[in-house]
Amino acid sequence: MKKPANNKHLIAHALDLLLIFIPVAAILHYLHAPELWTFVASGLAIVPLAGWMGKATESLAERMGAGIGGLLNATFGNAAEMIIAFQGLRAGLTEVVKASLTGSILGNILLVLGASILAGGLKHRSQKFNRAAATMSATLMALSAIALLVPALFHWVTHGASGTAERNLSLEISIVLFVTYILSLIFSLKTHRELYLGPGLPREHVSKMRPRTAVATLLGATALVAWMSELLVGAVEPASKALGLTEVFVGVIAVAIIGNAAEHSTAVLMAMKNQMDLAYHIAVGSSMQIALLVAPVLVFASYALGRPMDLLFTTFEVITVGLGVAIVSLVAADGESNWMEGVLLLAVYLIFAIAFFFLPANVPVM
């Protein structure tokens, strides 16, 4: 019984070794080294920092139930993505920011959830989660897919001739999404709270991190993520050219995976502890929060920065998000999961990643 625990600690310590890349990234940046190395070093530095954010939020989540815990974990897990995206807006990399939003949505509902279901399914023959809560989350994700589709359809119908109208449409859709997110919080935390409580963790799994320590860890890790994200974003464009990759691929796959590190570690760990409700709320809740909260907030922030961002995504991005939401809805329909469903979600993500790799730059919208 001790061997798995020892392996888990070895993995955790191995990730902590990546913290050395914090000073490495800073030194490379200030010595004006090739941006590719700064990009790699800052990206590697964010992974253990996101992991520590995950540990801290896991500690707080264990005391609050699956619903509030999943919300808390998704919120702080998305802090890295939010910071990276905001730094991208400041740098004028609007297309990379939009690609990272697409990548975060796909990464959470396919990669994070798929890895969680696979890891949990290999340890437990079958895992159950609240069907009503899962279906509601899937429905909210469908709303997110619609919100991405409508601006693209509008652009197609008007032949791109209504520039101001398109920006106004994106802004007003962002307001609708933001209000919907607030109402979903009222639904999950107040009026239908019982659907999101979930079972508590066994005593032997409860984290020993004190609440004050957890909060301090969150604040410190968030500050360091902000710093590393600034270095990462500054090196995105030259690094993508050096690697021969499009900025869309870098945003959808590379930047999104780096930002999803916290959700990966915590959601997989919870699934292995047979806490599938919490794992599902972290993965799908994080994706839902990206679409309903992070995207609208970034649109609002872009206006404050004087660089308005719209919600006009490429046709391929819209279709992949729609298909991703559809397959997750199928998985959530019966309120039960097994390892094969995890394999299916991961397979879909790999197919999308391969397609994004070969997708040419400057792909037009509808």
Secondary structure, 3 states (H helix, E strand, C coil): CHHHHHHHHHHHHHHHHHHHHHHHHHHHHHCCCCHHHHHHHHHHHHHHHHHHHHHHHHHHHCCCHHHHHHHHHHHHHCHHHHHHHHHHHHCCCHHHHHHHHHHHHHHHHHHHHHHHHHHHHHHCCCEECCHHHHHHHHHHHHHHHHHHHHHHHHHHHHCCCCHHHHHHHHHHHHHHHHHHHHHHHHHHHHHCHHHHCCCCCCHHHCCCCCHHHHHHHHHHHHHHHHHHHHHHHHCHHHHHHHHCCCHHHHHHHHHHHHHCHHHHHHHHHHHHCCCHHHHHHHHHHHHHHHHHHHHHHHHHHHHHCCCCCCCCCCHHHHHHHHHHHHHHHHHHCCCEECHHHHHHHHHHHHHHHHHHHHCCCCCCCC
